[in-house]
Amino acid sequence: MDDASEPAVNEVALQQRFGSQVKVHRNETSIGIYRVRQKGCELASGQYIYQLDDDDRLAAGSLDIAMAALRAHKLDLLYLNVTGFGERGDYFNRNQGVALERFMALAQPMELAPELDYLTNACSALLQLAPSALQHPLAKKQLWLEVNHVRNLAHQAAYDGRDTIDCAREARLLDELNDCEFALYASCLAKLGFHRARSYLARCEGQRYFSSGQSNHQQLEANLMLKKRFYGICCKLSSLKDVRKQAKSALAQVYFNAAWDALKQHGDKSAAFNYLLLSAQLVPQLKVFKFALTIFWSPKRRNKARFYG
């Protein structure tokens, strides 16, 4: 998939190198990660799909190993562990290792074979964090389409009757969490496996760090949108009713985090109270009422946080 890149992807050169089975679809204008990956799934002619970013690589033979594991253990979807390379590779690998260790403790993996796990509690774990290793799955095309269908239902419900400018802004923010969102929805609809061998090689050069206050706030806002839509669709679809309570708790926690951000980063007591009220309405907790007192007694500052209710 060529999402209006400059220069355009050379289909002839790719076919000369890899064979005539390689096809290139080019968008004349960029449509974003979410839509371009969905379009790629729809156009793909194979039974299985694996999405590889244009600046990343796969270890030799890794897809053959993944396909064999997927079939032998009747998994619906298989993630390959990741390792970074490039100028920021060491930084990426340190942080990714810590995140993956925390995630696996929550996911309660069951070993199926050496270096192969079935993630028995994947949805609950993904509601709390999504490491980079869970961003590039191998799965049947039909499963990709089914997961994307449910995601589309959630997005359509969120956009109905909304201003198109606000919807476009939200779509750009959610693009940052596209792979995390797919993994979350897939974990509720399919049996997820994880191959611990580091087979996906992610280039770590030129990416921005998410350390500035603005970037952190944008990530928080995107996470809030993701969890709000997920909880909304869980309330509508009977196929997701088993994770409804977990989705509700996760959304309450993100509202609580947003209240903390509004107060500590912006000094906006009004936005902090509004977020905290939304958190309490979902899941009343003692920490919410304690933080409400903190907000009440905090000095007022002039900065305003963007409120996303």
Salt bridges, closest charged atoms under 4 A:
ASP2 OD2 - ARG26 NH1 2.85
GLU6 OE2 - ARG26 NH2 3.26
GLU28 OE2 - ARG26 NE 3.98
ASP53 OD1 - ARG37 NH2 2.38
ASP53 OD2 - HIS136 NE2 3.83
GLU111 OE2 - ARG196 NH2 2.98
ASP117 OD2 - ARG196 NE 2.78
GLU170 OE2 - ARG162 NH2 2.39
GLU170 OE1 - ARG229 NH2 2.56
GLU176 OE2 - ARG208 NH2 3.37
ASP179 OD1 - ARG37 NH1 2.31
GLU181 OE1 - ARG151 NH2 2.74
GLU181 OE2 - HIS155 NE2 2.77
GLU205 OE1 - ARG203 NH1 3.66
GLU221 OE2 - ARG169 NH1 2.74
GLU221 OE2 - ARG306 NE 3.23
ASP261 OD2 - HIS217 ND1 2.71
ASP261 OD2 - HIS266 NE2 3.60
ASP268 OD1 - LYS304 NZ 3.99
